[in-house]
Amino acid sequence: MKADIVIIGGGISGVSIAYNLAKQGMKNIVVFDDNYMTGGATGRCGAGVRQQWGTKMNCLMAKKSIEFFEQAQEELNYHRDIEFKQKGYLIVAVTQEEEQKFKENITLQNALGIPSRFLTQDEALDIVPHLNKDAFLSATYCPTDGHLNPFLMTDAYYHAAKKLGVTFHYYEKVIDIVVENQQIKEVITDKRRVKTHKVVNAAGGYAKEVGELAGVDIPVYSENHQILVTEPIEPMQDPMVISFAHNIYCQQVPHGAFIMGRSPNNPQHNHDMSSSWQFLEEMAKTATTLLPALADLRVIRQWGGSYNCSPDRQPIISESNLPGFYLACGFSGHGFMFAPMTGLLLSEIILNKPTTIDIKDLHVNRFENMEKTEYETSVV
Ligand SMILES: Cc1cc2nc3c(=O)[nH]c(=O)nc-3n(C[C@H](O)[C@H](O)[C@H](O)COP(=O)(O)OP(=O)(O)OC[C@H]3O[C@@H](n4cnc5c(N)ncnc54)[C@H](O)[C@@H]3O)c2cc1C
């Protein structure tokens, strides 16, 4: 079998890259994924999309991706509602230092055209009345942030890419990449061999291992993050509520359930995707501190997934030092919402076109000089 390009990973990044390449005329695109579609981080995520970031690149990735989501249904000609609901994100400030940093973030965001704004405590309580006023000082808010269904969004890209001729093989693992004299020759899966000179690494939590198959060292690691969903109730909370200091994100999704998650207390670098009673206990404490009205909600299910993290919590979207080996990884907790731009930008790089935005700051080589790298602090 021959392919013009092989994409390893058919999560949201892989399907978006495949769609964008095919849309621009590339033929013979083959995607391999060793799981079911959305079996990786994509199907385990919190379904949040926001533009309120602290670095210019993350703000731009999010803003332009949200512009895509606003018309994704039409562009991808998808037959179902992708459940994109722009009901905002409200990020609470807990300390004076946080408040100061958030004001600086708003200046950056507004300069890039993101309609975020500062809220006093009373203004925040007007939007989310059940916030515990003893647990925060003030907030920032962006009305065009929101929620998007990751299963439907991935499926929409998948169908659009298939219509353009992309071939998908789920449940098929890439086990080796043959490289001779700095040129990719072949991709070997557990079912076949594919002759190709171009490979995209969109392997999510396993991006580092897939890099190693090609002899490319990628400075990313995977970290277990857990999340839960409650029983559905009548609508009571429009925006996603986040606190970095309290360590929580919490939103009510369109069918009424609350989804909430937090970062681990002692993060380990591994591929653990389990979920524990300790998480449930910590999550319950955090949620009822900030949002006491949720105390009586019953939890339906909890699960874990991998954040694939880069050293500065901004994604890696670039070629690598191996010609023809391209990277889309290191998204931390924001790869779902960045996927439209991930696909567009990486396809432009692969097709040797000028990129829609300048993305030298997302190049894997940036970590050779960490002093010049901006670090994203607005993460849970
Ligand atoms: C608990 C949690 C909450 C999150 N919340 C949000 C959120 O609210 N908003 C947001 O934007 N992001 C969120 N994220 C992050 C987001 O889920 C990820 O950044 C994003 O889904 C990454 O997509 P991906 O396609 O790059 O990776 P994945 O979805 O992980 O897809 C990669 C695929 O590659 C496959 N693969 C790996 N190795 C191989 C191989 N050798 N051969 C073949 N296939 C292989 C994997 O099986 C997997 O299916 C969250 C993540 C977690 C874990």
The ligand as a MOL file (V3000), in Angstrom:
LIG
                    3D

  0  0  0     0  0            999 V3000
M  V30 BEGIN CTAB
M  V30 COUNTS 53 58 0 0 0
M  V30 BEGIN ATOM
M  V30 1 C -10.0920 15.1530 31.4950 0
M  V30 2 C -9.7700 16.0170 30.3080 0
M  V30 3 C -10.4880 17.1980 30.1030 0
M  V30 4 C -10.2000 18.0060 29.0010 0
M  V30 5 N -10.9760 19.1250 28.7690 0
M  V30 6 C -10.7750 19.8480 27.6330 0
M  V30 7 C -11.6420 20.9260 27.2980 0
M  V30 8 O -12.6200 21.2140 28.0020 0
M  V30 9 N -11.3860 21.6270 26.1660 0
M  V30 10 C -10.3280 21.3190 25.3490 0
M  V30 11 O -10.1350 22.0090 24.3480 0
M  V30 12 N -9.5080 20.2970 25.6320 0
M  V30 13 C -9.7080 19.5410 26.7390 0
M  V30 14 N -8.8840 18.5000 27.0270 0
M  V30 15 C -7.7400 18.2400 26.1450 0
M  V30 16 C -8.2020 17.5990 24.8590 0
M  V30 17 O -9.0250 16.4920 25.1510 0
M  V30 18 C -6.9920 17.1310 24.0370 0
M  V30 19 O -6.0230 18.1460 23.9660 0
M  V30 20 C -7.4290 16.7820 22.6180 0
M  V30 21 O -8.5490 15.9300 22.6260 0
M  V30 22 C -6.2690 16.1380 21.8780 0
M  V30 23 O -6.7630 15.5900 20.6700 0
M  V30 24 P -5.8100 14.7010 19.8010 0
M  V30 25 O -6.5740 14.3000 18.5990 0
M  V30 26 O -4.5250 15.4410 19.6130 0
M  V30 27 O -5.4810 13.4390 20.7240 0
M  V30 28 P -6.4080 12.1730 21.0640 0
M  V30 29 O -7.8340 12.5040 21.0930 0
M  V30 30 O -5.8030 11.5380 22.2580 0
M  V30 31 O -6.1880 11.2490 19.7880 0
M  V30 32 C -4.9570 10.6160 19.5450 0
M  V30 33 C -5.2540 9.2320 19.0200 0
M  V30 34 O -4.0310 8.6220 18.6000 0
M  V30 35 C -4.1290 7.2490 18.8550 0
M  V30 36 N -2.7930 6.6550 18.8470 0
M  V30 37 C -1.7830 6.8190 19.7540 0
M  V30 38 N -0.7190 6.0870 19.4050 0
M  V30 39 C -1.0370 5.4510 18.2470 0
M  V30 40 C -0.3620 4.5400 17.4000 0
M  V30 41 N 0.8810 4.1210 17.6520 0
M  V30 42 N -0.9930 4.0740 16.2970 0
M  V30 43 C -2.2810 4.4690 16.0080 0
M  V30 44 N -2.9670 5.3180 16.7870 0
M  V30 45 C -2.3620 5.8050 17.8910 0
M  V30 46 C -4.8170 7.1930 20.2070 0
M  V30 47 O -5.4290 5.9460 20.4440 0
M  V30 48 C -5.8410 8.3010 20.0730 0
M  V30 49 O -7.1020 7.8100 19.6460 0
M  V30 50 C -9.1530 17.6510 28.0960 0
M  V30 51 C -8.4360 16.4650 28.3040 0
M  V30 52 C -8.7560 15.6380 29.3870 0
M  V30 53 C -7.9980 14.3550 29.5660 0
M  V30 END ATOM
M  V30 BEGIN BOND
M  V30 1 1 1 2
M  V30 2 1 2 3
M  V30 3 2 2 52
M  V30 4 2 3 4
M  V30 5 1 4 5
M  V30 6 1 4 50
M  V30 7 2 5 6
M  V30 8 1 6 7
M  V30 9 1 6 13
M  V30 10 2 7 8
M  V30 11 1 7 9
M  V30 12 1 9 10
M  V30 13 2 10 11
M  V30 14 1 10 12
M  V30 15 2 12 13
M  V30 16 1 13 14
M  V30 17 1 14 15
M  V30 18 1 14 50
M  V30 19 1 15 16
M  V30 20 1 16 17
M  V30 21 1 16 18
M  V30 22 1 18 19
M  V30 23 1 18 20
M  V30 24 1 20 21
M  V30 25 1 20 22
M  V30 26 1 22 23
M  V30 27 1 23 24
M  V30 28 2 24 25
M  V30 29 1 24 26
M  V30 30 1 24 27
M  V30 31 1 27 28
M  V30 32 2 28 29
M  V30 33 1 28 30
M  V30 34 1 28 31
M  V30 35 1 31 32
M  V30 36 1 32 33
M  V30 37 1 33 34
M  V30 38 1 33 48
M  V30 39 1 34 35
M  V30 40 1 35 36
M  V30 41 1 35 46
M  V30 42 1 36 37
M  V30 43 1 36 45
M  V30 44 2 37 38
M  V30 45 1 38 39
M  V30 46 1 39 40
M  V30 47 2 39 45
M  V30 48 1 40 41
M  V30 49 2 40 42
M  V30 50 1 42 43
M  V30 51 2 43 44
M  V30 52 1 44 45
M  V30 53 1 46 47
M  V30 54 1 46 48
M  V30 55 1 48 49
M  V30 56 2 50 51
M  V30 57 1 51 52
M  V30 58 1 52 53
M  V30 END BOND
M  V30 END CTAB
M  END
